[in-house]
Amino acid sequence: MGKNIGNADRALRVIIGLVLIALVFVGPQTQWGWIGIVPLATALIGFCPAYRLIGLNTCGLKK
């Protein structure tokens, strides 16, 4: 399991994840905000299974 998420993509995923999780506590206060754990986790790990399925790689590292 290699990394397939670049730095800009990781930063964007962290921001989106935190915003979605914040919606649980402020705003509409629905449980759907917990879906923000997915982009946050993939950003911290550096690997996105969906990217692997479609053959996308935003990481600058070459194998």
Distance bins in CASP14 RR format, pairs under 12 A and 6 or more apart:
PFRMAT RR
TARGET T0000
AUTHOR 0000-0000-0000
RMODE 2
METHOD distances of the structure
MODEL  1
1 42 0 0 0 0 0 1 0 0 0 0 0
1 45 0 0 0 0 1 0 0 0 0 0 0
1 46 0 0 0 0 1 0 0 0 0 0 0
1 47 1 0 1 0 0 0 0 0 0 0 0
1 48 0 0 0 0 0 1 0 0 0 0 0
1 49 0 0 0 0 1 0 0 0 0 0 0
1 51 0 0 0 0 0 1 0 0 0 0 0
1 52 0 0 0 0 1 0 0 0 0 0 0
2 45 0 0 0 0 1 0 0 0 0 0 0
2 46 0 0 0 0 1 0 0 0 0 0 0
2 47 1 0 0 1 0 0 0 0 0 0 0
2 48 0 0 0 0 0 1 0 0 0 0 0
2 49 0 0 0 0 0 1 0 0 0 0 0
2 51 0 0 0 0 0 1 0 0 0 0 0
2 52 0 0 0 0 1 0 0 0 0 0 0
2 57 0 0 0 0 1 0 0 0 0 0 0
2 59 0 0 0 0 1 0 0 0 0 0 0
2 61 0 0 0 0 1 0 0 0 0 0 0
2 62 0 0 0 0 0 1 0 0 0 0 0
2 63 0 0 0 0 1 0 0 0 0 0 0
3 9 0 0 0 0 0 1 0 0 0 0 0
3 10 0 0 0 0 1 0 0 0 0 0 0
3 42 0 0 0 0 0 1 0 0 0 0 0
3 43 0 0 0 0 0 1 0 0 0 0 0
3 44 0 0 0 0 0 1 0 0 0 0 0
3 45 0 0 0 0 1 0 0 0 0 0 0
3 46 1 0 1 0 0 0 0 0 0 0 0
3 47 1 0 1 0 0 0 0 0 0 0 0
3 48 0 0 0 0 1 0 0 0 0 0 0
3 51 0 0 0 0 0 1 0 0 0 0 0
3 52 0 0 0 0 0 1 0 0 0 0 0
3 57 0 0 0 0 1 0 0 0 0 0 0
3 58 0 0 0 0 1 0 0 0 0 0 0
3 59 1 0 1 0 0 0 0 0 0 0 0
3 60 0 0 0 0 1 0 0 0 0 0 0
3 61 1 0 0 1 0 0 0 0 0 0 0
3 62 0 0 0 0 0 1 0 0 0 0 0
3 63 0 0 0 0 0 1 0 0 0 0 0
4 10 0 0 0 0 0 1 0 0 0 0 0
4 42 0 0 0 0 1 0 0 0 0 0 0
4 43 0 0 0 0 0 1 0 0 0 0 0
4 45 0 0 0 0 0 1 0 0 0 0 0
4 46 1 0 0 1 0 0 0 0 0 0 0
4 47 1 0 1 0 0 0 0 0 0 0 0
4 48 1 0 0 1 0 0 0 0 0 0 0
4 49 0 0 0 0 1 0 0 0 0 0 0
4 50 0 0 0 0 1 0 0 0 0 0 0
4 51 1 0 1 0 0 0 0 0 0 0 0
4 52 1 0 0 1 0 0 0 0 0 0 0
4 53 0 0 0 0 0 1 0 0 0 0 0
4 54 0 0 0 0 0 1 0 0 0 0 0
4 55 0 0 0 0 1 0 0 0 0 0 0
4 56 1 0 0 1 0 0 0 0 0 0 0
4 57 1 0 1 0 0 0 0 0 0 0 0
4 58 1 0 0 1 0 0 0 0 0 0 0
4 59 1 0 1 0 0 0 0 0 0 0 0
4 60 0 0 0 0 1 0 0 0 0 0 0
4 61 0 0 0 0 1 0 0 0 0 0 0
4 62 0 0 0 0 0 1 0 0 0 0 0
4 63 0 0 0 0 0 1 0 0 0 0 0
5 11 0 0 0 0 0 1 0 0 0 0 0
5 12 0 0 0 0 1 0 0 0 0 0 0
5 13 1 0 0 1 0 0 0 0 0 0 0
5 14 0 0 0 0 0 1 0 0 0 0 0
5 39 0 0 0 0 0 1 0 0 0 0 0
5 41 0 0 0 0 0 1 0 0 0 0 0
5 42 1 0 0 1 0 0 0 0 0 0 0
5 43 1 0 0 1 0 0 0 0 0 0 0
5 44 0 0 0 0 1 0 0 0 0 0 0
5 45 0 0 0 0 1 0 0 0 0 0 0
5 46 1 0 1 0 0 0 0 0 0 0 0
5 47 1 0 0 1 0 0 0 0 0 0 0
5 48 1 0 1 0 0 0 0 0 0 0 0
5 49 0 0 0 0 0 1 0 0 0 0 0
5 50 0 0 0 0 0 1 0 0 0 0 0
5 51 1 0 0 1 0 0 0 0 0 0 0
5 52 0 0 0 0 0 1 0 0 0 0 0
5 56 0 0 0 0 1 0 0 0 0 0 0
5 57 0 0 0 0 1 0 0 0 0 0 0
5 58 1 0 1 0 0 0 0 0 0 0 0
5 59 1 0 1 0 0 0 0 0 0 0 0
5 60 0 0 0 0 1 0 0 0 0 0 0
5 61 0 0 0 0 0 1 0 0 0 0 0
6 12 0 0 0 0 1 0 0 0 0 0 0
6 13 0 0 0 0 1 0 0 0 0 0 0
6 14 0 0 0 0 0 1 0 0 0 0 0
6 42 0 0 0 0 0 1 0 0 0 0 0
6 43 0 0 0 0 1 0 0 0 0 0 0
6 46 1 0 0 1 0 0 0 0 0 0 0
6 47 0 0 0 0 0 1 0 0 0 0 0
6 48 0 0 0 0 1 0 0 0 0 0 0
6 51 0 0 0 0 0 1 0 0 0 0 0
6 56 0 0 0 0 0 1 0 0 0 0 0
6 57 0 0 0 0 1 0 0 0 0 0 0
6 58 1 0 1 0 0 0 0 0 0 0 0
6 59 1 0 1 0 0 0 0 0 0 0 0
6 60 1 0 0 1 0 0 0 0 0 0 0
6 61 0 0 0 0 1 0 0 0 0 0 0
7 13 0 0 0 0 0 1 0 0 0 0 0
7 14 0 0 0 0 0 1 0 0 0 0 0
7 43 0 0 0 0 0 1 0 0 0 0 0
7 46 0 0 0 0 1 0 0 0 0 0 0
7 58 0 0 0 0 1 0 0 0 0 0 0
7 59 0 0 0 0 1 0 0 0 0 0 0
7 60 0 0 0 0 1 0 0 0 0 0 0
7 61 0 0 0 0 0 1 0 0 0 0 0
8 14 0 0 0 0 0 1 0 0 0 0 0
8 15 0 0 0 0 0 1 0 0 0 0 0
8 43 0 0 0 0 0 1 0 0 0 0 0
8 58 1 0 0 1 0 0 0 0 0 0 0
8 59 0 0 0 0 0 1 0 0 0 0 0
8 60 0 0 0 0 0 1 0 0 0 0 0
9 15 0 0 0 0 0 1 0 0 0 0 0
9 16 0 0 0 0 0 1 0 0 0 0 0
9 39 0 0 0 0 1 0 0 0 0 0 0
9 42 0 0 0 0 1 0 0 0 0 0 0
9 43 1 0 0 1 0 0 0 0 0 0 0
9 46 0 0 0 0 1 0 0 0 0 0 0
9 47 0 0 0 0 0 1 0 0 0 0 0
9 48 0 0 0 0 1 0 0 0 0 0 0
9 51 0 0 0 0 1 0 0 0 0 0 0
9 56 0 0 0 0 1 0 0 0 0 0 0
9 57 0 0 0 0 1 0 0 0 0 0 0
9 58 1 0 1 0 0 0 0 0 0 0 0
9 59 0 0 0 0 1 0 0 0 0 0 0
9 60 0 0 0 0 0 1 0 0 0 0 0
10 16 0 0 0 0 0 1 0 0 0 0 0
10 17 0 0 0 0 0 1 0 0 0 0 0
10 39 0 0 0 0 1 0 0 0 0 0 0
10 40 0 0 0 0 0 1 0 0 0 0 0
10 41 0 0 0 0 0 1 0 0 0 0 0
10 42 0 0 0 0 1 0 0 0 0 0 0
10 43 1 0 1 0 0 0 0 0 0 0 0
10 44 0 0 0 0 1 0 0 0 0 0 0
10 45 0 0 0 0 1 0 0 0 0 0 0
10 46 1 0 0 1 0 0 0 0 0 0 0
10 47 0 0 0 0 0 1 0 0 0 0 0
10 48 0 0 0 0 1 0 0 0 0 0 0
10 58 0 0 0 0 1 0 0 0 0 0 0
10 59 0 0 0 0 1 0 0 0 0 0 0
10 60 0 0 0 0 0 1 0 0 0 0 0
11 17 0 0 0 0 0 1 0 0 0 0 0
11 18 0 0 0 0 0 1 0 0 0 0 0
11 39 0 0 0 0 0 1 0 0 0 0 0
11 40 0 0 0 0 0 1 0 0 0 0 0
11 43 1 0 0 1 0 0 0 0 0 0 0
11 44 0 0 0 0 0 1 0 0 0 0 0
11 46 0 0 0 0 0 1 0 0 0 0 0
11 58 0 0 0 0 0 1 0 0 0 0 0
12 18 0 0 0 0 0 1 0 0 0 0 0
12 19 0 0 0 0 0 1 0 0 0 0 0
12 39 0 0 0 0 1 0 0 0 0 0 0
12 40 0 0 0 0 0 1 0 0 0 0 0
12 42 0 0 0 0 0 1 0 0 0 0 0
12 43 0 0 0 0 1 0 0 0 0 0 0
12 48 0 0 0 0 0 1 0 0 0 0 0
12 58 0 0 0 0 1 0 0 0 0 0 0
13 19 0 0 0 0 0 1 0 0 0 0 0
13 20 0 0 0 0 0 1 0 0 0 0 0
13 36 0 0 0 0 1 0 0 0 0 0 0
13 37 0 0 0 0 0 1 0 0 0 0 0
13 38 0 0 0 0 1 0 0 0 0 0 0
13 39 1 0 1 0 0 0 0 0 0 0 0
13 40 1 0 0 1 0 0 0 0 0 0 0
13 41 0 0 0 0 1 0 0 0 0 0 0
13 42 1 0 0 1 0 0 0 0 0 0 0
13 43 1 1 0 0 0 0 0 0 0 0 0
13 44 0 0 0 0 1 0 0 0 0 0 0
13 45 0 0 0 0 0 1 0 0 0 0 0
13 46 0 0 0 0 1 0 0 0 0 0 0
13 47 0 0 0 0 0 1 0 0 0 0 0
13 48 0 0 0 0 1 0 0 0 0 0 0
13 50 0 0 0 0 0 1 0 0 0 0 0
13 51 0 0 0 0 0 1 0 0 0 0 0
13 58 0 0 0 0 0 1 0 0 0 0 0
14 20 0 0 0 0 0 1 0 0 0 0 0
14 21 0 0 0 0 0 1 0 0 0 0 0
14 36 0 0 0 0 0 1 0 0 0 0 0
14 37 0 0 0 0 0 1 0 0 0 0 0
14 39 1 0 0 1 0 0 0 0 0 0 0
14 40 1 0 0 1 0 0 0 0 0 0 0
14 41 0 0 0 0 0 1 0 0 0 0 0
14 42 0 0 0 0 1 0 0 0 0 0 0
14 43 1 0 1 0 0 0 0 0 0 0 0
14 44 1 0 0 1 0 0 0 0 0 0 0
14 45 0 0 0 0 0 1 0 0 0 0 0
14 46 0 0 0 0 0 1 0 0 0 0 0
15 21 0 0 0 0 0 1 0 0 0 0 0
15 22 0 0 0 0 0 1 0 0 0 0 0
15 36 0 0 0 0 0 1 0 0 0 0 0
15 39 0 0 0 0 1 0 0 0 0 0 0
15 40 0 0 0 0 1 0 0 0 0 0 0
15 43 0 0 0 0 1 0 0 0 0 0 0
16 22 0 0 0 0 0 1 0 0 0 0 0
16 23 0 0 0 0 0 1 0 0 0 0 0
16 33 0 0 0 0 0 1 0 0 0 0 0
16 35 0 0 0 0 0 1 0 0 0 0 0
16 36 1 0 0 1 0 0 0 0 0 0 0
16 37 0 0 0 0 0 1 0 0 0 0 0
16 38 0 0 0 0 1 0 0 0 0 0 0
16 39 1 0 1 0 0 0 0 0 0 0 0
16 40 0 0 0 0 1 0 0 0 0 0 0
16 42 0 0 0 0 0 1 0 0 0 0 0
16 43 0 0 0 0 1 0 0 0 0 0 0
17 23 0 0 0 0 1 0 0 0 0 0 0
17 24 0 0 0 0 0 1 0 0 0 0 0
17 33 0 0 0 0 1 0 0 0 0 0 0
17 34 0 0 0 0 0 1 0 0 0 0 0
17 35 0 0 0 0 1 0 0 0 0 0 0
17 36 1 0 1 0 0 0 0 0 0 0 0
17 37 1 0 0 1 0 0 0 0 0 0 0
17 38 1 0 0 1 0 0 0 0 0 0 0
17 39 1 0 1 0 0 0 0 0 0 0 0
17 40 1 0 1 0 0 0 0 0 0 0 0
17 41 0 0 0 0 1 0 0 0 0 0 0
17 42 0 0 0 0 1 0 0 0 0 0 0
17 43 1 0 0 1 0 0 0 0 0 0 0
17 44 0 0 0 0 0 1 0 0 0 0 0
18 24 0 0 0 0 0 1 0 0 0 0 0
18 25 0 0 0 0 0 1 0 0 0 0 0
18 26 0 0 0 0 0 1 0 0 0 0 0
18 33 0 0 0 0 0 1 0 0 0 0 0
18 36 1 0 0 1 0 0 0 0 0 0 0
18 37 0 0 0 0 0 1 0 0 0 0 0
18 39 0 0 0 0 1 0 0 0 0 0 0
18 40 1 0 0 1 0 0 0 0 0 0 0
18 43 0 0 0 0 1 0 0 0 0 0 0
18 44 0 0 0 0 0 1 0 0 0 0 0
19 25 0 0 0 0 0 1 0 0 0 0 0
19 26 0 0 0 0 0 1 0 0 0 0 0
19 27 0 0 0 0 0 1 0 0 0 0 0
19 33 0 0 0 0 1 0 0 0 0 0 0
19 35 0 0 0 0 0 1 0 0 0 0 0
19 36 0 0 0 0 1 0 0 0 0 0 0
19 39 0 0 0 0 1 0 0 0 0 0 0
19 40 0 0 0 0 0 1 0 0 0 0 0
20 26 0 0 0 0 0 1 0 0 0 0 0
20 27 0 0 0 0 0 1 0 0 0 0 0
20 28 0 0 0 0 0 1 0 0 0 0 0
20 30 0 0 0 0 0 1 0 0 0 0 0
20 31 0 0 0 0 0 1 0 0 0 0 0
20 32 0 0 0 0 1 0 0 0 0 0 0
20 33 1 0 1 0 0 0 0 0 0 0 0
20 34 1 0 0 1 0 0 0 0 0 0 0
20 35 1 0 1 0 0 0 0 0 0 0 0
20 36 1 1 0 0 0 0 0 0 0 0 0
20 37 0 0 0 0 1 0 0 0 0 0 0
20 38 0 0 0 0 1 0 0 0 0 0 0
20 39 1 0 0 1 0 0 0 0 0 0 0
20 40 0 0 0 0 1 0 0 0 0 0 0
21 29 0 0 0 0 0 1 0 0 0 0 0
21 30 0 0 0 0 0 1 0 0 0 0 0
21 31 0 0 0 0 0 1 0 0 0 0 0
21 32 0 0 0 0 0 1 0 0 0 0 0
21 33 1 0 0 1 0 0 0 0 0 0 0
21 34 1 0 0 1 0 0 0 0 0 0 0
21 35 0 0 0 0 1 0 0 0 0 0 0
21 36 1 0 1 0 0 0 0 0 0 0 0
21 37 1 0 0 1 0 0 0 0 0 0 0
21 38 0 0 0 0 0 1 0 0 0 0 0
21 39 0 0 0 0 1 0 0 0 0 0 0
21 40 1 0 0 1 0 0 0 0 0 0 0
21 41 0 0 0 0 0 1 0 0 0 0 0
22 28 0 0 0 0 0 1 0 0 0 0 0
22 29 0 0 0 0 0 1 0 0 0 0 0
22 33 0 0 0 0 1 0 0 0 0 0 0
22 34 0 0 0 0 0 1 0 0 0 0 0
22 36 0 0 0 0 1 0 0 0 0 0 0
22 40 0 0 0 0 0 1 0 0 0 0 0
23 29 1 0 0 1 0 0 0 0 0 0 0
23 30 1 0 0 1 0 0 0 0 0 0 0
23 31 0 0 0 0 1 0 0 0 0 0 0
23 32 1 0 0 1 0 0 0 0 0 0 0
23 33 1 0 1 0 0 0 0 0 0 0 0
23 34 0 0 0 0 1 0 0 0 0 0 0
23 35 0 0 0 0 1 0 0 0 0 0 0
23 36 0 0 0 0 1 0 0 0 0 0 0
24 30 1 0 0 1 0 0 0 0 0 0 0
24 31 1 0 0 1 0 0 0 0 0 0 0
24 32 0 0 0 0 1 0 0 0 0 0 0
24 33 1 0 1 0 0 0 0 0 0 0 0
24 34 1 0 0 1 0 0 0 0 0 0 0
24 35 0 0 0 0 1 0 0 0 0 0 0
24 36 0 0 0 0 1 0 0 0 0 0 0
24 37 0 0 0 0 0 1 0 0 0 0 0
25 31 0 0 0 0 0 1 0 0 0 0 0
25 33 0 0 0 0 1 0 0 0 0 0 0
25 34 0 0 0 0 0 1 0 0 0 0 0
26 33 0 0 0 0 0 1 0 0 0 0 0
27 33 0 0 0 0 0 1 0 0 0 0 0
31 37 0 0 0 0 0 1 0 0 0 0 0
32 38 0 0 0 0 0 1 0 0 0 0 0
33 39 0 0 0 0 0 1 0 0 0 0 0
33 40 0 0 0 0 0 1 0 0 0 0 0
34 40 0 0 0 0 0 1 0 0 0 0 0
34 41 0 0 0 0 0 1 0 0 0 0 0
35 41 0 0 0 0 0 1 0 0 0 0 0
36 42 0 0 0 0 0 1 0 0 0 0 0
36 43 0 0 0 0 0 1 0 0 0 0 0
37 43 0 0 0 0 0 1 0 0 0 0 0
37 44 0 0 0 0 0 1 0 0 0 0 0
37 45 0 0 0 0 0 1 0 0 0 0 0
38 44 0 0 0 0 0 1 0 0 0 0 0
38 45 0 0 0 0 0 1 0 0 0 0 0
38 48 0 0 0 0 1 0 0 0 0 0 0
38 49 0 0 0 0 0 1 0 0 0 0 0
38 50 0 0 0 0 1 0 0 0 0 0 0
39 45 0 0 0 0 0 1 0 0 0 0 0
39 46 0 0 0 0 0 1 0 0 0 0 0
39 48 0 0 0 0 1 0 0 0 0 0 0
39 50 0 0 0 0 0 1 0 0 0 0 0
40 46 0 0 0 0 0 1 0 0 0 0 0
41 47 0 0 0 0 1 0 0 0 0 0 0
41 48 0 0 0 0 1 0 0 0 0 0 0
41 49 0 0 0 0 0 1 0 0 0 0 0
42 48 1 0 1 0 0 0 0 0 0 0 0
42 49 0 0 0 0 1 0 0 0 0 0 0
42 50 0 0 0 0 1 0 0 0 0 0 0
42 51 0 0 0 0 1 0 0 0 0 0 0
42 52 0 0 0 0 0 1 0 0 0 0 0
42 58 0 0 0 0 0 1 0 0 0 0 0
43 58 0 0 0 0 0 1 0 0 0 0 0
45 51 0 0 0 0 0 1 0 0 0 0 0
46 52 0 0 0 0 0 1 0 0 0 0 0
46 57 0 0 0 0 0 1 0 0 0 0 0
46 58 0 0 0 0 1 0 0 0 0 0 0
46 59 1 0 0 1 0 0 0 0 0 0 0
46 61 0 0 0 0 0 1 0 0 0 0 0
47 56 0 0 0 0 0 1 0 0 0 0 0
47 57 0 0 0 0 0 1 0 0 0 0 0
47 58 0 0 0 0 0 1 0 0 0 0 0
47 59 0 0 0 0 1 0 0 0 0 0 0
48 54 0 0 0 0 1 0 0 0 0 0 0
48 55 0 0 0 0 0 1 0 0 0 0 0
48 56 0 0 0 0 1 0 0 0 0 0 0
48 57 0 0 0 0 1 0 0 0 0 0 0
48 58 0 0 0 0 1 0 0 0 0 0 0
48 59 0 0 0 0 1 0 0 0 0 0 0
49 55 0 0 0 0 0 1 0 0 0 0 0
49 56 0 0 0 0 0 1 0 0 0 0 0
50 56 0 0 0 0 1 0 0 0 0 0 0
50 57 0 0 0 0 0 1 0 0 0 0 0
50 58 0 0 0 0 0 1 0 0 0 0 0
51 57 1 0 0 1 0 0 0 0 0 0 0
51 58 1 0 0 1 0 0 0 0 0 0 0
51 59 0 0 0 0 1 0 0 0 0 0 0
52 59 0 0 0 0 0 1 0 0 0 0 0
57 63 0 0 0 0 1 0 0 0 0 0 0
END
